[in-house]
Every structure is written in structure tokens, then in C-alpha cells.
Amino acid sequence: MLEIATNSLLDPTSPGALWRVSKSGKKTLVTDALTAPGGVAVGKDGLAYVTNFSISAGGGQVLSVPLPR
């Protein structure tokens, strides 16, 4: 699960977060060091690929984030 802002979109300092959700619904924080993330894809290599700075024209990036097992 990807959150664009953990506190509120009205809080410009609110970080984005990536959560791992188990089949039972338990959430585990993977990272909350994201800035306006926009999308996520999970690879067969065990990494999540997250777009970061998605609202910054020309300043976006794709991060590879290891997922906990």
C-alpha cells in the first residue's frame, strides 16, 4: 500500500509511506522516507519500485526498495 502523505495532504512536511500488507491484513511499514510518491510496482526480485517526487515536473525519480520477507 502506498500513501502519498501519512499525515495529510494539507501538511507540506508529511512524508509518503510504503506499507506491506499481509494476507491477514497486518500492515508493516517498509519506509516513510518518501516525498509525494505516485505509484508502486513489485518485481519478482523482491524489490518494490516506487515513483518519488511524482508531483515535481522534471524532478521525479524511481526508487528500488527492498521488501521485508
mmCIF file as Biopython writes it, N, C-alpha, C and O atoms, coordinates in Angstrom:
data_model
#
loop_
_atom_site.group_PDB
_atom_site.id
_atom_site.type_symbol
_atom_site.label_atom_id
_atom_site.label_alt_id
_atom_site.label_comp_id
_atom_site.label_asym_id
_atom_site.label_entity_id
_atom_site.label_seq_id
_atom_site.pdbx_PDB_ins_code
_atom_site.Cartn_x
_atom_site.Cartn_y
_atom_site.Cartn_z
_atom_site.occupancy
_atom_site.B_iso_or_equiv
_atom_site.auth_seq_id
_atom_site.auth_asym_id
_atom_site.pdbx_PDB_model_num
ATOM 1   N N  . MET A ? 1  ? 0.858  -1.157  0.000   1.0 0.0 1  A 1 
ATOM 2   C CA . MET A ? 1  ? 0.000  0.000   0.000   1.0 0.0 1  A 1 
ATOM 3   C C  . MET A ? 1  ? 0.905  1.221   0.000   1.0 0.0 1  A 1 
ATOM 4   O O  . MET A ? 1  ? 1.886  1.268   0.741   1.0 0.0 1  A 1 
ATOM 5   N N  . LEU A ? 2  ? 0.584  2.199   -0.818  1.0 0.0 2  A 1 
ATOM 6   C CA . LEU A ? 2  ? 1.377  3.405   -0.935  1.0 0.0 2  A 1 
ATOM 7   C C  . LEU A ? 2  ? 0.551  4.603   -0.497  1.0 0.0 2  A 1 
ATOM 8   O O  . LEU A ? 2  ? -0.581 4.783   -0.947  1.0 0.0 2  A 1 
ATOM 9   N N  . GLU A ? 3  ? 1.121  5.426   0.385   1.0 0.0 3  A 1 
ATOM 10  C CA . GLU A ? 3  ? 0.455  6.649   0.851   1.0 0.0 3  A 1 
ATOM 11  C C  . GLU A ? 3  ? 1.231  7.844   0.323   1.0 0.0 3  A 1 
ATOM 12  O O  . GLU A ? 3  ? 2.454  7.898   0.451   1.0 0.0 3  A 1 
ATOM 13  N N  . ILE A ? 4  ? 0.529  8.800   -0.270  1.0 0.0 4  A 1 
ATOM 14  C CA . ILE A ? 4  ? 1.195  9.995   -0.774  1.0 0.0 4  A 1 
ATOM 15  C C  . ILE A ? 4  ? 1.613  10.920  0.380   1.0 0.0 4  A 1 
ATOM 16  O O  . ILE A ? 4  ? 2.618  11.624  0.282   1.0 0.0 4  A 1 
ATOM 17  N N  . ALA A ? 5  ? 0.833  10.914  1.475   1.0 0.0 5  A 1 
ATOM 18  C CA . ALA A ? 5  ? 1.140  11.742  2.645   1.0 0.0 5  A 1 
ATOM 19  C C  . ALA A ? 5  ? 0.572  11.062  3.886   1.0 0.0 5  A 1 
ATOM 20  O O  . ALA A ? 5  ? -0.636 10.835  3.965   1.0 0.0 5  A 1 
ATOM 21  N N  . THR A ? 6  ? 1.414  10.739  4.845   1.0 0.0 6  A 1 
ATOM 22  C CA . THR A ? 6  ? 0.963  9.984   6.013   1.0 0.0 6  A 1 
ATOM 23  C C  . THR A ? 6  ? 0.107  10.806  6.972   1.0 0.0 6  A 1 
ATOM 24  O O  . THR A ? 6  ? -0.782 10.260  7.624   1.0 0.0 6  A 1 
ATOM 25  N N  . ASN A ? 7  ? 0.360  12.093  7.067   1.0 0.0 7  A 1 
ATOM 26  C CA . ASN A ? 7  ? -0.412 12.943  7.984   1.0 0.0 7  A 1 
ATOM 27  C C  . ASN A ? 7  ? -1.616 13.559  7.284   1.0 0.0 7  A 1 
ATOM 28  O O  . ASN A ? 7  ? -2.754 13.383  7.719   1.0 0.0 7  A 1 
ATOM 29  N N  . SER A ? 8  ? -1.363 14.272  6.212   1.0 0.0 8  A 1 
ATOM 30  C CA . SER A ? 8  ? -2.422 14.946  5.475   1.0 0.0 8  A 1 
ATOM 31  C C  . SER A ? 8  ? -1.819 15.608  4.252   1.0 0.0 8  A 1 
ATOM 32  O O  . SER A ? 8  ? -0.661 16.023  4.273   1.0 0.0 8  A 1 
ATOM 33  N N  . LEU A ? 9  ? -2.592 15.707  3.195   1.0 0.0 9  A 1 
ATOM 34  C CA . LEU A ? 9  ? -2.122 16.449  2.022   1.0 0.0 9  A 1 
ATOM 35  C C  . LEU A ? 9  ? -1.968 17.932  2.337   1.0 0.0 9  A 1 
ATOM 36  O O  . LEU A ? 9  ? -1.258 18.648  1.632   1.0 0.0 9  A 1 
ATOM 37  N N  . LEU A ? 10 ? -2.632 18.394  3.397   1.0 0.0 10 A 1 
ATOM 38  C CA . LEU A ? 10 ? -2.536 19.800  3.785   1.0 0.0 10 A 1 
ATOM 39  C C  . LEU A ? 10 ? -1.253 20.103  4.546   1.0 0.0 10 A 1 
ATOM 40  O O  . LEU A ? 10 ? -0.917 21.269  4.752   1.0 0.0 10 A 1 
ATOM 41  N N  . ASP A ? 11 ? -0.532 19.067  4.965   1.0 0.0 11 A 1 
ATOM 42  C CA . ASP A ? 11 ? 0.725  19.233  5.696   1.0 0.0 11 A 1 
ATOM 43  C C  . ASP A ? 11 ? 1.881  19.034  4.718   1.0 0.0 11 A 1 
ATOM 44  O O  . ASP A ? 11 ? 2.174  17.900  4.338   1.0 0.0 11 A 1 
ATOM 45  N N  . PRO A ? 12 ? 2.548  20.127  4.300   1.0 0.0 12 A 1 
ATOM 46  C CA . PRO A ? 12 ? 3.616  20.005  3.305   1.0 0.0 12 A 1 
ATOM 47  C C  . PRO A ? 12 ? 4.835  19.214  3.794   1.0 0.0 12 A 1 
ATOM 48  O O  . PRO A ? 12 ? 5.673  18.819  2.984   1.0 0.0 12 A 1 
ATOM 49  N N  . THR A ? 13 ? 4.943  18.980  5.082   1.0 0.0 13 A 1 
ATOM 50  C CA . THR A ? 13 ? 6.081  18.218  5.606   1.0 0.0 13 A 1 
ATOM 51  C C  . THR A ? 13 ? 5.741  16.737  5.794   1.0 0.0 13 A 1 
ATOM 52  O O  . THR A ? 13 ? 6.598  15.955  6.208   1.0 0.0 13 A 1 
ATOM 53  N N  . SER A ? 14 ? 4.522  16.352  5.499   1.0 0.0 14 A 1 
ATOM 54  C CA . SER A ? 14 ? 4.075  14.974  5.697   1.0 0.0 14 A 1 
ATOM 55  C C  . SER A ? 14 ? 4.761  14.037  4.704   1.0 0.0 14 A 1 
ATOM 56  O O  . SER A ? 14 ? 4.645  14.226  3.493   1.0 0.0 14 A 1 
ATOM 57  N N  . PRO A ? 15 ? 5.475  13.026  5.211   1.0 0.0 15 A 1 
ATOM 58  C CA . PRO A ? 15 ? 6.159  12.099  4.292   1.0 0.0 15 A 1 
ATOM 59  C C  . PRO A ? 15 ? 5.179  11.103  3.674   1.0 0.0 15 A 1 
ATOM 60  O O  . PRO A ? 15 ? 4.100  10.848  4.209   1.0 0.0 15 A 1 
ATOM 61  N N  . GLY A ? 16 ? 5.583  10.557  2.545   1.0 0.0 16 A 1 
ATOM 62  C CA . GLY A ? 16 ? 4.850  9.437   1.967   1.0 0.0 16 A 1 
ATOM 63  C C  . GLY A ? 16 ? 5.349  8.154   2.600   1.0 0.0 16 A 1 
ATOM 64  O O  . GLY A ? 16 ? 6.400  8.144   3.241   1.0 0.0 16 A 1 
ATOM 65  N N  . ALA A ? 17 ? 4.599  7.063   2.427   1.0 0.0 17 A 1 
ATOM 66  C CA . ALA A ? 17 ? 4.990  5.806   3.049   1.0 0.0 17 A 1 
ATOM 67  C C  . ALA A ? 17 ? 4.609  4.623   2.171   1.0 0.0 17 A 1 
ATOM 68  O O  . ALA A ? 17 ? 3.634  4.661   1.421   1.0 0.0 17 A 1 
ATOM 69  N N  . LEU A ? 18 ? 5.411  3.575   2.291   1.0 0.0 18 A 1 
ATOM 70  C CA . LEU A ? 18 ? 5.130  2.300   1.642   1.0 0.0 18 A 1 
ATOM 71  C C  . LEU A ? 18 ? 4.920  1.275   2.733   1.0 0.0 18 A 1 
ATOM 72  O O  . LEU A ? 18 ? 5.757  1.125   3.623   1.0 0.0 18 A 1 
ATOM 73  N N  . TRP A ? 19 ? 3.799  0.566   2.667   1.0 0.0 19 A 1 
ATOM 74  C CA . TRP A ? 19 ? 3.435  -0.449  3.657   1.0 0.0 19 A 1 
ATOM 75  C C  . TRP A ? 19 ? 3.327  -1.804  2.976   1.0 0.0 19 A 1 
ATOM 76  O O  . TRP A ? 19 ? 2.886  -1.893  1.830   1.0 0.0 19 A 1 
ATOM 77  N N  . ARG A ? 20 ? 3.723  -2.841  3.667   1.0 0.0 20 A 1 
ATOM 78  C CA . ARG A ? 20 ? 3.482  -4.209  3.208   1.0 0.0 20 A 1 
ATOM 79  C C  . ARG A ? 20 ? 2.248  -4.695  3.965   1.0 0.0 20 A 1 
ATOM 80  O O  . ARG A ? 20 ? 2.177  -4.574  5.188   1.0 0.0 20 A 1 
ATOM 81  N N  . VAL A ? 21 ? 1.284  -5.242  3.240   1.0 0.0 21 A 1 
ATOM 82  C CA . VAL A ? 21 ? 0.058  -5.731  3.847   1.0 0.0 21 A 1 
ATOM 83  C C  . VAL A ? 21 ? -0.003 -7.244  3.632   1.0 0.0 21 A 1 
ATOM 84  O O  . VAL A ? 21 ? 0.028  -7.725  2.499   1.0 0.0 21 A 1 
ATOM 85  N N  . SER A ? 22 ? -0.090 -7.983  4.740   1.0 0.0 22 A 1 
ATOM 86  C CA . SER A ? 22 ? -0.143 -9.443  4.655   1.0 0.0 22 A 1 
ATOM 87  C C  . SER A ? 22 ? -1.541 -9.904  4.242   1.0 0.0 22 A 1 
ATOM 88  O O  . SER A ? 22 ? -2.481 -9.109  4.223   1.0 0.0 22 A 1 
ATOM 89  N N  . LYS A ? 23 ? -1.671 -11.164 3.919   1.0 0.0 23 A 1 
ATOM 90  C CA . LYS A ? 23 ? -2.979 -11.719 3.546   1.0 0.0 23 A 1 
ATOM 91  C C  . LYS A ? 23 ? -3.986 -11.586 4.683   1.0 0.0 23 A 1 
ATOM 92  O O  . LYS A ? 23 ? -5.191 -11.498 4.448   1.0 0.0 23 A 1 
ATOM 93  N N  . SER A ? 24 ? -3.481 -11.573 5.930   1.0 0.0 24 A 1 
ATOM 94  C CA . SER A ? 24 ? -4.379 -11.425 7.083   1.0 0.0 24 A 1 
ATOM 95  C C  . SER A ? 24 ? -4.742 -9.966  7.354   1.0 0.0 24 A 1 
ATOM 96  O O  . SER A ? 24 ? -5.578 -9.685  8.212   1.0 0.0 24 A 1 
ATOM 97  N N  . GLY A ? 25 ? -4.110 -9.024  6.620   1.0 0.0 25 A 1 
ATOM 98  C CA . GLY A ? 25 ? -4.410 -7.612  6.796   1.0 0.0 25 A 1 
ATOM 99  C C  . GLY A ? 25 ? -3.430 -6.867  7.687   1.0 0.0 25 A 1 
ATOM 100 O O  . GLY A ? 25 ? -3.586 -5.665  7.901   1.0 0.0 25 A 1 
ATOM 101 N N  . LYS A ? 26 ? -2.418 -7.558  8.213   1.0 0.0 26 A 1 
ATOM 102 C CA . LYS A ? 26 ? -1.427 -6.899  9.067   1.0 0.0 26 A 1 
ATOM 103 C C  . LYS A ? 26 ? -0.544 -5.990  8.212   1.0 0.0 26 A 1 
ATOM 104 O O  . LYS A ? 26 ? -0.016 -6.406  7.180   1.0 0.0 26 A 1 
ATOM 105 N N  . LYS A ? 27 ? -0.394 -4.730  8.665   1.0 0.0 27 A 1 
ATOM 106 C CA . LYS A ? 27 ? 0.432  -3.757  7.948   1.0 0.0 27 A 1 
ATOM 107 C C  . LYS A ? 27 ? 1.808  -3.652  8.593   1.0 0.0 27 A 1 
ATOM 108 O O  . LYS A ? 27 ? 1.927  -3.582  9.816   1.0 0.0 27 A 1 
ATOM 109 N N  . THR A ? 28 ? 2.852  -3.642  7.755   1.0 0.0 28 A 1 
ATOM 110 C CA . THR A ? 28 ? 4.225  -3.452  8.207   1.0 0.0 28 A 1 
ATOM 111 C C  . THR A ? 28 ? 4.816  -2.288  7.425   1.0 0.0 28 A 1 
ATOM 112 O O  . THR A ? 28 ? 4.802  -2.299  6.194   1.0 0.0 28 A 1 
ATOM 113 N N  . LEU A ? 29 ? 5.339  -1.279  8.128   1.0 0.0 29 A 1 
ATOM 114 C CA . LEU A ? 29 ? 5.944  -0.136  7.467   1.0 0.0 29 A 1 
ATOM 115 C C  . LEU A ? 29 ? 7.237  -0.561  6.786   1.0 0.0 29 A 1 
ATOM 116 O O  . LEU A ? 29 ? 8.126  -1.121  7.428   1.0 0.0 29 A 1 
ATOM 117 N N  . VAL A ? 30 ? 7.343  -0.296  5.498   1.0 0.0 30 A 1 
ATOM 118 C CA . VAL A ? 30 ? 8.568  -0.583  4.749   1.0 0.0 30 A 1 
ATOM 119 C C  . VAL A ? 30 ? 9.461  0.650   4.768   1.0 0.0 30 A 1 
ATOM 120 O O  . VAL A ? 30 ? 10.648 0.554   5.081   1.0 0.0 30 A 1 
ATOM 121 N N  . THR A ? 31 ? 8.895  1.807   4.435   1.0 0.0 31 A 1 
ATOM 122 C CA . THR A ? 31 ? 9.627  3.073   4.512   1.0 0.0 31 A 1 
ATOM 123 C C  . THR A ? 31 ? 8.641  4.230   4.604   1.0 0.0 31 A 1 
ATOM 124 O O  . THR A ? 31 ? 7.552  4.188   4.031   1.0 0.0 31 A 1 
ATOM 125 N N  . ASP A ? 32 ? 9.044  5.259   5.333   1.0 0.0 32 A 1 
ATOM 126 C CA . ASP A ? 32 ? 8.270  6.503   5.353   1.0 0.0 32 A 1 
ATOM 127 C C  . ASP A ? 32 ? 9.184  7.663   4.969   1.0 0.0 32 A 1 
ATOM 128 O O  . ASP A ? 32 ? 9.000  8.795   5.415   1.0 0.0 32 A 1 
ATOM 129 N N  . ALA A ? 33 ? 10.166 7.356   4.139   1.0 0.0 33 A 1 
ATOM 130 C CA . ALA A ? 33 ? 11.128 8.362   3.674   1.0 0.0 33 A 1 
ATOM 131 C C  . ALA A ? 33 ? 10.861 8.727   2.216   1.0 0.0 33 A 1 
ATOM 132 O O  . ALA A ? 33 ? 11.792 8.869   1.423   1.0 0.0 33 A 1 
ATOM 133 N N  . LEU A ? 34 ? 9.582  8.877   1.870   1.0 0.0 34 A 1 
ATOM 134 C CA . LEU A ? 34 ? 9.206  9.197   0.505   1.0 0.0 34 A 1 
ATOM 135 C C  . LEU A ? 34 ? 8.611  10.592  0.449   1.0 0.0 34 A 1 
ATOM 136 O O  . LEU A ? 34 ? 8.051  11.084  1.429   1.0 0.0 34 A 1 
ATOM 137 N N  . THR A ? 35 ? 8.740  11.224  -0.712  1.0 0.0 35 A 1 
ATOM 138 C CA . THR A ? 35 ? 8.165  12.549  -0.915  1.0 0.0 35 A 1 
ATOM 139 C C  . THR A ? 35 ? 7.201  12.483  -2.092  1.0 0.0 35 A 1 
ATOM 140 O O  . THR A ? 35 ? 7.626  12.330  -3.237  1.0 0.0 35 A 1 
ATOM 141 N N  . ALA A ? 36 ? 5.935  12.596  -1.821  1.0 0.0 36 A 1 
ATOM 142 C CA . ALA A ? 36 ? 4.882  12.569  -2.833  1.0 0.0 36 A 1 
ATOM 143 C C  . ALA A ? 36 ? 5.037  11.395  -3.793  1.0 0.0 36 A 1 
ATOM 144 O O  . ALA A ? 36 ? 5.152  11.595  -5.002  1.0 0.0 36 A 1 
ATOM 145 N N  . PRO A ? 37 ? 5.041  10.161  -3.261  1.0 0.0 37 A 1 
ATOM 146 C CA . PRO A ? 37 ? 5.135  9.011   -4.156  1.0 0.0 37 A 1 
ATOM 147 C C  . PRO A ? 37 ? 3.858  8.883   -4.985  1.0 0.0 37 A 1 
ATOM 148 O O  . PRO A ? 37 ? 2.771  9.244   -4.534  1.0 0.0 37 A 1 
ATOM 149 N N  . GLY A ? 38 ? 4.009  8.362   -6.205  1.0 0.0 38 A 1 
ATOM 150 C CA . GLY A ? 38 ? 2.844  8.303   -7.082  1.0 0.0 38 A 1 
ATOM 151 C C  . GLY A ? 38 ? 2.436  6.914   -7.518  1.0 0.0 38 A 1 
ATOM 152 O O  . GLY A ? 38 ? 1.279  6.701   -7.880  1.0 0.0 38 A 1 
ATOM 153 N N  . GLY A ? 39 ? 3.339  5.978   -7.495  1.0 0.0 39 A 1 
ATOM 154 C CA . GLY A ? 39 ? 3.000  4.638   -7.952  1.0 0.0 39 A 1 
ATOM 155 C C  . GLY A ? 39 ? 3.995  3.627   -7.445  1.0 0.0 39 A 1 
ATOM 156 O O  . GLY A ? 39 ? 5.103  3.974   -7.037  1.0 0.0 39 A 1 
ATOM 157 N N  . VAL A ? 40 ? 3.587  2.358   -7.473  1.0 0.0 40 A 1 
ATOM 158 C CA . VAL A ? 40 ? 4.448  1.288   -6.996  1.0 0.0 40 A 1 
ATOM 159 C C  . VAL A ? 40 ? 4.231  0.051   -7.856  1.0 0.0 40 A 1 
ATOM 160 O O  . VAL A ? 40 ? 3.111  -0.241  -8.277  1.0 0.0 40 A 1 
ATOM 161 N N  . ALA A ? 41 ? 5.307  -0.663  -8.109  1.0 0.0 41 A 1 
ATOM 162 C CA . ALA A ? 41 ? 5.252  -1.960  -8.785  1.0 0.0 41 A 1 
ATOM 163 C C  . ALA A ? 41 ? 6.180  -2.891  -8.021  1.0 0.0 41 A 1 
ATOM 164 O O  . ALA A ? 41 ? 7.253  -2.481  -7.578  1.0 0.0 41 A 1 
ATOM 165 N N  . VAL A ? 42 ? 5.768  -4.136  -7.870  1.0 0.0 42 A 1 
ATOM 166 C CA . VAL A ? 42 ? 6.580  -5.111  -7.148  1.0 0.0 42 A 1 
ATOM 167 C C  . VAL A ? 42 ? 7.166  -6.087  -8.162  1.0 0.0 42 A 1 
ATOM 168 O O  . VAL A ? 42 ? 6.447  -6.703  -8.949  1.0 0.0 42 A 1 
ATOM 169 N N  . GLY A ? 43 ? 8.508  -6.211  -8.120  1.0 0.0 43 A 1 
ATOM 170 C CA . GLY A ? 43 ? 9.192  -7.093  -9.048  1.0 0.0 43 A 1 
ATOM 171 C C  . GLY A ? 43 ? 9.386  -8.489  -8.485  1.0 0.0 43 A 1 
ATOM 172 O O  . GLY A ? 43 ? 9.276  -8.706  -7.278  1.0 0.0 43 A 1 
ATOM 173 N N  . LYS A ? 44 ? 9.676  -9.436  -9.374  1.0 0.0 44 A 1 
ATOM 174 C CA . LYS A ? 44 ? 9.956  -10.810 -8.961  1.0 0.0 44 A 1 
ATOM 175 C C  . LYS A ? 44 ? 11.253 -10.899 -8.168  1.0 0.0 44 A 1 
ATOM 176 O O  . LYS A ? 44 ? 11.535 -11.920 -7.541  1.0 0.0 44 A 1 
ATOM 177 N N  . ASP A ? 45 ? 12.041 -9.824  -8.199  1.0 0.0 45 A 1 
ATOM 178 C CA . ASP A ? 45 ? 13.325 -9.785  -7.497  1.0 0.0 45 A 1 
ATOM 179 C C  . ASP A ? 45 ? 13.195 -9.410  -6.027  1.0 0.0 45 A 1 
ATOM 180 O O  . ASP A ? 45 ? 14.205 -9.271  -5.338  1.0 0.0 45 A 1 
ATOM 181 N N  . GLY A ? 46 ? 11.958 -9.243  -5.530  1.0 0.0 46 A 1 
ATOM 182 C CA . GLY A ? 46 ? 11.740 -8.910  -4.129  1.0 0.0 46 A 1 
ATOM 183 C C  . GLY A ? 46 ? 11.874 -7.433  -3.819  1.0 0.0 46 A 1 
ATOM 184 O O  . GLY A ? 46 ? 11.938 -7.044  -2.652  1.0 0.0 46 A 1 
ATOM 185 N N  . LEU A ? 47 ? 11.916 -6.608  -4.852  1.0 0.0 47 A 1 
ATOM 186 C CA . LEU A ? 47 ? 12.012 -5.164  -4.663  1.0 0.0 47 A 1 
ATOM 187 C C  . LEU A ? 47 ? 10.715 -4.497  -5.076  1.0 0.0 47 A 1 
ATOM 188 O O  . LEU A ? 47 ? 10.024 -4.957  -5.986  1.0 0.0 47 A 1 
ATOM 189 N N  . ALA A ? 48 ? 10.395 -3.407  -4.396  1.0 0.0 48 A 1 
ATOM 190 C CA . ALA A ? 48 ? 9.290  -2.550  -4.812  1.0 0.0 48 A 1 
ATOM 191 C C  . ALA A ? 48 ? 9.908  -1.369  -5.548  1.0 0.0 48 A 1 
ATOM 192 O O  . ALA A ? 48 ? 10.884 -0.783  -5.081  1.0 0.0 48 A 1 
ATOM 193 N N  . TYR A ? 49 ? 9.351  -1.029  -6.676  1.0 0.0 49 A 1 
ATOM 194 C CA . TYR A ? 49 ? 9.812  0.121   -7.449  1.0 0.0 49 A 1 
ATOM 195 C C  . TYR A ? 49 ? 8.789  1.228   -7.270  1.0 0.0 49 A 1 
ATOM 196 O O  . TYR A ? 49 ? 7.634  1.096   -7.675  1.0 0.0 49 A 1 
ATOM 197 N N  . VAL A ? 50 ? 9.230  2.329   -6.654  1.0 0.0 50 A 1 
ATOM 198 C CA . VAL A ? 50 ? 8.327  3.401   -6.248  1.0 0.0 50 A 1 
ATOM 199 C C  . VAL A ? 50 ? 8.714  4.685   -6.964  1.0 0.0 50 A 1 
ATOM 200 O O  . VAL A ? 50 ? 9.889  5.050   -6.999  1.0 0.0 50 A 1 
ATOM 201 N N  . THR A ? 51 ? 7.724  5.373   -7.539  1.0 0.0 51 A 1 
ATOM 202 C CA . THR A ? 51 ? 7.994  6.699   -8.080  1.0 0.0 51 A 1 
ATOM 203 C C  . THR A ? 51 ? 7.963  7.692   -6.925  1.0 0.0 51 A 1 
ATOM 204 O O  . THR A ? 51 ? 7.045  7.682   -6.105  1.0 0.0 51 A 1 
ATOM 205 N N  . ASN A ? 52 ? 8.972  8.544   -6.874  1.0 0.0 52 A 1 
ATOM 206 C CA . ASN A ? 52 ? 9.130  9.524   -5.807  1.0 0.0 52 A 1 
ATOM 207 C C  . ASN A ? 52 ? 9.147  10.918  -6.430  1.0 0.0 52 A 1 
ATOM 208 O O  . ASN A ? 52 ? 9.549  11.066  -7.584  1.0 0.0 52 A 1 
ATOM 209 N N  . PHE A ? 53 ? 8.723  11.932  -5.697  1.0 0.0 53 A 1 
ATOM 210 C CA . PHE A ? 53 ? 8.610  13.303  -6.209  1.0 0.0 53 A 1 
ATOM 211 C C  . PHE A ? 53 ? 7.708  13.330  -7.446  1.0 0.0 53 A 1 
ATOM 212 O O  . PHE A ? 53 ? 8.012  14.001  -8.432  1.0 0.0 53 A 1 
ATOM 213 N N  . SER A ? 54 ? 6.607  12.600  -7.380  1.0 0.0 54 A 1 
ATOM 214 C CA . SER A ? 54 ? 5.746  12.447  -8.553  1.0 0.0 54 A 1 
ATOM 215 C C  . SER A ? 54 ? 5.045  13.737  -8.979  1.0 0.0 54 A 1 
ATOM 216 O O  . SER A ? 54 ? 4.547  13.828  -10.102 1.0 0.0 54 A 1 
ATOM 217 N N  . ILE A ? 55 ? 5.002  14.721  -8.104  1.0 0.0 55 A 1 
ATOM 218 C CA . ILE A ? 55 ? 4.332  15.980  -8.453  1.0 0.0 55 A 1 
ATOM 219 C C  . ILE A ? 55 ? 5.329  17.060  -8.857  1.0 0.0 55 A 1 
ATOM 220 O O  . ILE A ? 55 ? 4.951  18.219  -9.021  1.0 0.0 55 A 1 
ATOM 221 N N  . SER A ? 56 ? 6.596  16.693  -9.017  1.0 0.0 56 A 1 
ATOM 222 C CA . SER A ? 56 ? 7.642  17.653  -9.384  1.0 0.0 56 A 1 
ATOM 223 C C  . SER A ? 56 ? 8.007  17.461  -10.849 1.0 0.0 56 A 1 
ATOM 224 O O  . SER A ? 56 ? 8.651  16.477  -11.213 1.0 0.0 56 A 1 
ATOM 225 N N  . ALA A ? 57 ? 7.597  18.399  -11.682 1.0 0.0 57 A 1 
ATOM 226 C CA . ALA A ? 57 ? 7.902  18.304  -13.111 1.0 0.0 57 A 1 
ATOM 227 C C  . ALA A ? 57 ? 9.407  18.260  -13.321 1.0 0.0 57 A 1 
ATOM 228 O O  . ALA A ? 57 ? 10.126 19.164  -12.895 1.0 0.0 57 A 1 
ATOM 229 N N  . GLY A ? 58 ? 9.876  17.217  -13.974 1.0 0.0 58 A 1 
ATOM 230 C CA . GLY A ? 58 ? 11.300 17.083  -14.273 1.0 0.0 58 A 1 
ATOM 231 C C  . GLY A ? 58 ? 12.139 16.648  -13.092 1.0 0.0 58 A 1 
ATOM 232 O O  . GLY A ? 58 ? 13.352 16.496  -13.238 1.0 0.0 58 A 1 
ATOM 233 N N  . GLY A ? 59 ? 11.544 16.442  -11.927 1.0 0.0 59 A 1 
ATOM 234 C CA . GLY A ? 59 ? 12.326 16.102  -10.745 1.0 0.0 59 A 1 
ATOM 235 C C  . GLY A ? 59 ? 11.984 14.752  -10.154 1.0 0.0 59 A 1 
ATOM 236 O O  . GLY A ? 59 ? 12.429 14.417  -9.057  1.0 0.0 59 A 1 
ATOM 237 N N  . GLY A ? 60 ? 11.189 13.969  -10.885 1.0 0.0 60 A 1 
ATOM 238 C CA . GLY A ? 60 ? 10.789 12.670  -10.354 1.0 0.0 60 A 1 
ATOM 239 C C  . GLY A ? 60 ? 11.915 11.661  -10.385 1.0 0.0 60 A 1 
ATOM 240 O O  . GLY A ? 60 ? 12.927 11.854  -11.059 1.0 0.0 60 A 1 
ATOM 241 N N  . GLN A ? 61 ? 11.726 10.584  -9.646  1.0 0.0 61 A 1 
ATOM 242 C CA . GLN A ? 61 ? 12.719 9.511   -9.620  1.0 0.0 61 A 1 
ATOM 243 C C  . GLN A ? 61 ? 12.013 8.180   -9.350  1.0 0.0 61 A 1 
ATOM 244 O O  . GLN A ? 61 ? 10.891 8.139   -8.844  1.0 0.0 61 A 1 
ATOM 245 N N  . VAL A ? 62 ? 12.693 7.117   -9.697  1.0 0.0 62 A 1 
ATOM 246 C CA . VAL A ? 62 ? 12.203 5.773   -9.389  1.0 0.0 62 A 1 
ATOM 247 C C  . VAL A ? 62 ? 13.180 5.154   -8.403  1.0 0.0 62 A 1 
ATOM 248 O O  . VAL A ? 62 ? 14.380 5.085   -8.667  1.0 0.0 62 A 1 
ATOM 249 N N  . LEU A ? 63 ? 12.662 4.703   -7.265  1.0 0.0 63 A 1 
ATOM 250 C CA . LEU A ? 63 ? 13.478 4.093   -6.228  1.0 0.0 63 A 1 
ATOM 251 C C  . LEU A ? 63 ? 13.213 2.597   -6.196  1.0 0.0 63 A 1 
ATOM 252 O O  . LEU A ? 63 ? 12.089 2.154   -6.430  1.0 0.0 63 A 1 
ATOM 253 N N  . SER A ? 64 ? 14.256 1.817   -5.903  1.0 0.0 64 A 1 
ATOM 254 C CA . SER A ? 64 ? 14.051 0.391   -5.643  1.0 0.0 64 A 1 
ATOM 255 C C  . SER A ? 64 ? 14.169 0.199   -4.134  1.0 0.0 64 A 1 
ATOM 256 O O  . SER A ? 64 ? 15.160 0.593   -3.520  1.0 0.0 64 A 1 
ATOM 257 N N  . VAL A ? 65 ? 13.145 -0.410  -3.551  1.0 0.0 65 A 1 
ATOM 258 C CA . VAL A ? 65 ? 13.057 -0.561  -2.107  1.0 0.0 65 A 1 
ATOM 259 C C  . VAL A ? 65 ? 12.939 -2.038  -1.770  1.0 0.0 65 A 1 
ATOM 260 O O  . VAL A ? 65 ? 12.005 -2.694  -2.231  1.0 0.0 65 A 1 
ATOM 261 N N  . PRO A ? 66 ? 13.871 -2.590  -0.971  1.0 0.0 66 A 1 
ATOM 262 C CA . PRO A ? 66 ? 13.750 -3.991  -0.567  1.0 0.0 66 A 1 
ATOM 263 C C  . PRO A ? 66 ? 12.523 -4.204  0.313   1.0 0.0 66 A 1 
ATOM 264 O O  . PRO A ? 66 ? 12.239 -3.403  1.204   1.0 0.0 66 A 1 
ATOM 265 N N  . LEU A ? 67 ? 11.807 -5.281  0.057   1.0 0.0 67 A 1 
ATOM 266 C CA . LEU A ? 67 ? 10.628 -5.595  0.847   1.0 0.0 67 A 1 
ATOM 267 C C  . LEU A ? 67 ? 11.000 -6.617  1.934   1.0 0.0 67 A 1 
ATOM 268 O O  . LEU A ? 67 ? 11.765 -7.547  1.683   1.0 0.0 67 A 1 
ATOM 269 N N  . PRO A ? 68 ? 10.452 -6.433  3.137   1.0 0.0 68 A 1 
ATOM 270 C CA . PRO A ? 68 ? 10.703 -7.433  4.191   1.0 0.0 68 A 1 
ATOM 271 C C  . PRO A ? 68 ? 10.024 -8.744  3.830   1.0 0.0 68 A 1 
ATOM 272 O O  . PRO A ? 68 ? 8.970  -8.750  3.194   1.0 0.0 68 A 1 
ATOM 273 N N  . ARG A ? 69 ? 10.621 -9.837  4.231   1.0 0.0 69 A 1 
ATOM 274 C CA . ARG A ? 69 ? 10.044 -11.164 3.921   1.0 0.0 69 A 1 
ATOM 275 C C  . ARG A ? 69 ? 9.148  -11.616 5.036   1.0 0.0 69 A 1 
ATOM 276 O O  . ARG A ? 69 ? 8.572  -12.702 4.963   1.0 0.0 69 A 1 
#
